């Protein structure tokens, strides 16, 4: 007697239905995997246009105020910021990090278009002056021996440089230090050195306009992002790309939506809707909340956790690894009630309980639009670099957070009349923070 191993002839699923479900499953994975690529592909042209900036040029921002830069949400005013969009299709790009005259914390973050940190200069690693040459995924030419090589897996990238400002009196010196950080094409650096002057790019990055059916435009944008960022060899050497060929996606041709059958189209449209829900749910469940403060230790490098990576790209794009820079945010007091300017609050650190950091810490207040609250005192945040903070006789430090000026203003963080949120930035958080044994105290209502 023999036992048949053949499947039943009647599977209960039509060929049309099978095609739809296959496209749904593959489209779900592909959409989430490529979500950061698609997001950057949309945001980069907008950012360049709004900032009046060329590619491969470091745009240096002055110390931020709401009126100076309405484009940025959750800005920092304890660091000078500089940003560059890299286009590595033509040639490598040089990042010059100067040797500073006086000791100063800085962190230069180099990201690929999967929204992952490829390389950090400075930060917890300390000052690392020199020239860093950034190359694309298939660059195989020689590089100057004295340069540090950084390879990205995408043909575009982003640089974010953060330079500490130690109080108002230090601003001029910080601006002078910032001038030394440069970004330029390798050929220009070899020809002109640091005397190179930025010239207008011959190939500006323009927004991609999809002509696909409205329900497929996100996949079409993904196809263009894949073409822009990945090497041609990915079509044969990358397992994900080889699989995505079956739903019309490739590096060579982008998204061939016009070749798809109706069942595949139905599956992809369903996949996009489900993927968006999964991304939103992952963000909502991400991290931990203690004393009202939310912590996310997952920024910067998500590896093969595609949903996590997509959630960070959607809600916290450009995140740094937690050991370098950690954000913690709260919108509630110790009772769990929303922070509101009609109330007065205090954030109290007992003796020896200030945030344990290698560099410094800073508490910023944002209105409900996630921008600074303009106030007569001109104070938008407060922290370990703030001039003149008063420590009590018992060694504790209390920060007053309220709309009306207190009698003593040294430790006052002005608040608006309406709702607001607080964000604590920990620059170089130490082991107690990273392992969870230290957590910020709750914001107490006075």
N, C-alpha and C positions, 0 to 999 in steps of 0.2 A: 504494500500500500504506500502510495506517495502523497505528499501534501503540497498543494500548489502554493507558490509564492507570488503569483501574479495578482495585481490589484484588481479589485472589482471593476467591472466595465462601467457601471453607473456610479459616478462619483457625486452626483447631485449638484454639480457645478458646470454650467455651460462654458464653452470656450471663451465667449465674450465676457462672462463674469470672471473667469480665471485671469484674463488679461487685465481687467480693471483692478482686481485685488493685487496682482503682481505689481502693477504700476503704482498702486497706493503704497504698498510696503516699501518698494525701492525709492519712490518719491519722498516718503516720510524721512527715511534715513538721509537721502541726498540733500533734501532741503535743510535739515538741521545741521548736517556736516558743513554745508556751504553757507550757512546763514551769516557768519562774520564776513566772508568775502563779499557777499551781496550788500551787507550793511555799509562797509567801507567804500564800496564802489559807488554807493549813492551819496555818502557824506563827504567824501574827499572833494569832489568838484564844488559842492556848496561851501565848504570851509575855505578853499582857495579863493573862490570868488568873493566871499564875504570879507576875508582878510586882505584882499588885494595882494596875494602872495604867489610867487612862482614855485614850481616844484624844485626840489634839490636846493632849497634856500631856507635857512633858519630864521623864522619870524620871531623876533624878540619883543615880548610884551612888557610894558611898564608895569609898575606895581598896580594891581587891579583895583578898580572902583567900578561900581555898577554903571555909572555914566560913561566910562571909558570903553567898556566892552560889554554890550548887552547880549552878545552872542554866547558867552560862556555861562553855564549854570554851575552852581557850587564852586565858585572860584576860590583861590587861596590868596591871601594878601601877606603871608609870611614867607613866600618864595617868589622869586622872579621866574616867569615861565617863558619858554621858547619852544616852538614847534616847527617841524619840517616834514613835508611829504616827499618820500623818496621814489624816484622812477629809475629802476636799475636795468631797464631794457637796453639802453645804449651802452652804458659803461658803469663801472663801480663808482661809488660816492664816498668821499672822505669826510669823516667827522674829526675835527680838531678840538681836543680838550686841553686847555692851557694849564700851565703850572701857575697857580695863584700866588700872589705876593704874600698873602696872609691866609691862615687856615680858615676854611669855610666849607660847610656841608653842601654837597651838590649830588644830584643823581641824574644821569642821562640814560633814558630808557629807549631801547630800540625794539620796536614791535613789527611782526609780520602781519599780513592781512588776515590771518586766522585769529587775530587779536590775542596773540601770545607773546610774552616777552622773550625775545631771542637773545638779548644781551643787555647787561647793565654796566655802566661805568660810574664809579663813585659809590655813594651810599654806604652801606655797612662794610664794603670793601676798602673804604678810604680813598683818598685822592689817587687818581691814576692818569696823570697827564700823558698825552701822546697823540698820535694820529691813528685813527681806526678806519680801515677801508672796508666798506660794506658792499658785498657782491650778491648777485642774483643766484638762483638755484642751479644754473648750469655753467657758471663762469669757470673757465679752466685756464685762463691766461696767467702770466706771472704777475706778482704783486711786489711792490718795493719791500725789501727785506726788513726795513725798520718799522714797518706798519703792522698793527694788529688786525688780522683778518676776521671779519664777521660775515657769515653766510646766512642769507634769508632763504626760506623755501618758497617765497613769492617774489614776483618782480616789482612789487610795490612794497613800501614800508612806511613807518612813521617813527620819528624821533621826538621825544618829549624831554626837555631839559629843565630841571627844577634847581634853583639856587637860593639858599637860605638868606633871609634878611634879618639881621639881629637887631630889631627895633628901628624906629624912625631915623635915628642918628646914623644908622649903618647903610641907609638906602643908596646914597651916592657911591659908596665903595662897592656895594653889591652890583649896581648898574655897571660900574667899571669892570668888575670881574666878569659879568655876563658878556661883555663885548668880545672877550677872548674866545668864546665858543663859536666855531664856524662849521658850516657844511658847504661842500662844493664838489663838482665832478672831479674825478681823479686826473683827467688830462689837464684841466685848468690848474689844479694844484701843482702838478709836475712842471707846468710851464711858467706859472706866476707865483707859486707859493701862497703864503698868507696875504699877499698883496692883491689877490684876485678880487675883482669887483663883480658883483652879481649882474648878469645880463638877462634880458627877457628870454624865456624859453621859446624854442621854435615849435614845440609841440605841447601846448597847454592841455590839461586834462579837462574834458568837457563832459557834461552829464550824458548818460546813455538814455535814449528815447526808444522804448520798446513799441513794436508794432504788432505784437502778439495779442491774441484774445485776452480780454481783461482778466479772466480767471487764470491765465497762464503767464502773466507778465512777471510775476516774482521769479518763476523758473527761467524766463528769458533773461531777466537781469542777472540771475545766477550764472547763466551760460556766458554772458558777456564778462562777468567777473572772473570766471574760470579762464576764458581766453586771455584776459588782461594779465592775470597773475601767475598762472601755472605754465611750466615748460611744455613744449610739444611732446616730449618723451613721456609725459604723464599718461597720455592716451594708451600707451602700451606697457608702461612700467608701474603704474599706480593702480592698485586693486580697486579702490573706490571708483576711479574714473572709468576703468574697464567695465564695471558693473553699471555705471550710469549711462553708458552708451545705449543700453537697452530701453531707456526712456528719452532718448534724443539729445543727451548732453555729452559734449566732448570739447576738448581744448581746441581741436582743429576747426570745428564748425559752430561752436557755441551751443545754442538750443534750437534744434530743428523741429520746432513746434508744428510746422505745416505738414510734416511727414507722419504725424501720429494718428493712429486710428481713434475712433470715438471712445472706445472702452479705456484706452490709455489716458486720454484727456480727462475722462471722468475720475479715474483713479488719482491723477495728479492734483486735480482741484480739491478732492477730499483730503489728500495728503497735506496740502498747504494749510488748510483749516485746522487739522489735527495737530500739526507741528507747532503752529502758533500757540495753541492751548498748552501743549507740553512745555514749551519754553516759558510761558507765563507762570505755569504752576511750579516749575522748577525754581524760578526766581522767588516766588512767594514762600517756598519751603526752605530756601537756602540759608545756611548759617544758623546762628543761635541768638537768642535774645535774653539778656540778663540785666535786671534792674532797669528795664526799659530800653537798654542800648542794644542795637543789633550789630553783630559781628559777622563778617564774611572772610574766612581764611583762604578762599579758593581762587583768588584773583591771579592773573598773570600767566599761569600755566595749568591748563585743564587736561592736557594729554588727549586721550581717546574718549573722554567723557563729552560727547558732542552736544548733548542737551545743556550741560553746564556751560560749556564754551559759548553756545548760542545765547543763553540767558545773560551771561556777562556782557556779550557784545550788544545785546538789546538794551540792558538797563545800567550797565557800568562799563562802557567801552573804554579801553585803555587802562584797565586796572593793573596795579603793580602787585608783585608777589608780596605776601603778608609780612615776610621778614624784613622787607625794605620800607614799606609804607602801608599802614593799616588804617582804614576809615571805620569809625563806628558812629552810628546815627541814632538819634532818638527824637520822637515827636510827643512823648508823654512824660508826666511827672511820676512821683513814687506811687500815686494812687491809680496810675494807668489812665489818667485823664489828659486830654490834649493840651499841649503847651499853648498858652494864650496870653497876649500882652496885657490883658486886664488884671492878671495876677502877677505876683512877684515871686521869684524863685532864687534858690541858692544851690550851687554845686560845691560841696565841701569835701576837701581831701584832708583826712586826718594826718597827723605827723607821720612822715615816712611813707605815705600812701599816694603821693603824686604818681602819675603814670610812669612806669619804668621803661625808659627809652635810651637808646644809644646816642641819639642826637637831640631832639627836642619834641615838644608836643604843642598842639594848638587847638583851641575850641572856637569854631566859627558858628555864627548865627545866620540863618537864611529865612527869608520870607517864604510864603507858600508858592512863589514862582521859582524857588531855589536860587535866588540871587540875594546879594547883600542888602541889608536895611540901611538906607541912607540916614545918617543922624548927625546932629551938630557937633558931637564930640569927634566924629571921623573915626570911630572905632568899630571895626567889623568882626574882629576876633580877638581872643585873649589867650595867653599861654606862657610857656617858659621863656619865650624871647620878648615878652612885653615889658617895657620899661616901667619900673616903679611899683610892681606888685607888692602888696603888704602881707606879710606872714604874721599870724597871730602869735601871742606869747607862748601858747602851748605847741607851736610848730605847725598848726593846721593852716590850710589855705582855702578861703571861701570866695567863690566867684558869684557876685550878685547879677542876676539876669532879670531885668525889669524895664518897663517903659519909663517910669518917672525916675529922675536922677536921685540916687541915694545921697546921704550927707557926705559920705566919703566915696569919691569916684574912682579911686585907684584900681579897684578890683571889679569895676562895673562893666558889664557887657550890655549895651543898650538894645532894647527889644521894641518891636513895632506894637501898635495897639491891637492888632489882630493875631491870627495863628502864625506860628513859626516852628522851625526845627533846629536842632543842634547837631553839629558834626565834629567829632573829635578825630584829629589826625595825629597818628603816632608815627614819628619818623625814626625808623630803626627800633621797633618794639622788641623788648627783651623777652627771654624765655618765659617768665611768669605770664605774660600776655599771650604768647603763642600757645602755651600748653594749657591755659585756662585757669591757672591759680590766681591770677589777678584780673579783676573786672572793675570797670568804672562804677562809682556809687550812683545811686538814683538821684535825679533832679528833684529837690524838695521844694514844696510850696511854702513860702514864708507865712 
